[in-house]
Amino acid sequence: MFRSQAFLRQFESTPENDRVSYFRRFLPPLPEGMADDLFAGVEDRLASHPESFEQTLADMVDIMWMQYDDTADPLATEEWQLLRDLIDQYAIDLDMQLVEYVMERVVNHHALGEGGEP
């Protein structure tokens, strides 16, 4: 079972002020501040599409555990750009396997440059 499925089961019933902590519990160990930055980045990007918020967070959980469903591939270019920026910012403190995993997908989604330009 994907960790995202367990995450989704309880996210909606989690009080809004506890959602960042709840999100952090489902992530692997990450550098200090990265989980908060990821949550805030998703929240900012999806302000106009709140119906996608919890699913996008669940997809981020799977990515951080290197279990992303490449077949379904639900993330938009903006989310790949967010991941690119965060991986770049925290790369020195991340496991190289995770860096390579995420960046391979960033490249495959043409999200290296601004606005999705390679």
N, C-alpha and C positions, 0 to 999 in steps of 0.2 A: 504494500500500500504506500502511496506517496504521502509524504508529510503534509502536503498541501490539503489533502482530504481531511485529515485530523484538524488542521488549522481552521478550515472553513466550517467545520461542525460547530465550533463554539464562538467564532469571531463575532457574529452578529449579536450574540447575547452578552458579549463583553462590554462593560461600561466604557463609554467613549474615552474617558480619561485614563483607562488602563490598556488601551489598544496597542500602544507602542510597546509596553512591557510584554503584553501577550505575544505580539509579533516577534520580539526578541527571543522569547522562549522556544520558538520553532526554528530558529536559525542555528547553524553551526557556530562555533567560536569565531568571532570576527574582531578586527581591530576596534578599539574604543571609538565610539561615535559612528561607526559605519552603519549599523542597523538603524540608528536614529535618522541618519542622513538618507538612507534608502526609503524609510517610511515617509519622511517629509517630502522627498522627491516624487514619490508616487502620489502622495496627497496633492501636491502642487500641480502635477501634470494632469490629474484626473478631476480637478475641481469642477470642471464643466461636464464631467461624466461620472458622477458618484456611483452609479450602478455598476461600474467596472472596478471600483476601488478594491473591494475585498478579494475578488478573483485575481487581480493583478498582484496584490500582496502575496496571495497563495502561489502564484507562478514564480515570484521572486524567492519564496521559500524553496521551491523545487530547484531553481537555478543555483542557489547557494549550496544546496546539497548535491549538485551536479546530477539532478534527476529531471531536468526539463523535458517536457513532451515536445520534441522537435516535430512530430507529425501534426499535432494539433496547432502548435505555433501561434498562440493567441496574442503575443505582445506586439505592440505597434513600434514603429521606428523611434518614437520619443522615449519609450521605455528602454530600448537598446542603447540609446544615446545616454540616458541616465546611468545605466550599468557601465557603459564605457567610461564615463567621467568618474564614477566612484571607484572602479577598478584602477584607473590611472592614479587617482588620489591616494588610494590605500595599498597599492601594489607591493610596496616594499615590506609591508607587514602581513601580506596574505600568502597562503600556500600557493606555490607556483602552479600546481595542478588546477586549482580553481581559476587563477588568472588566465591560463591557457584555455580552459573550458569556456569561460565567459567570452573571452576575446575572439575565439573561433566563431562563436555565434554572432557576435557583434559584426565581424567581417562578413559573415554569410548574409546578414541583414543590411549590408551596405550602410552601416551606422557609424562609420569612422569619422566622417567630416560633419560639419554643421549641416542641418537640414537633410541628413541622410546621404550626403554626397560621399563617395568613397575617397 
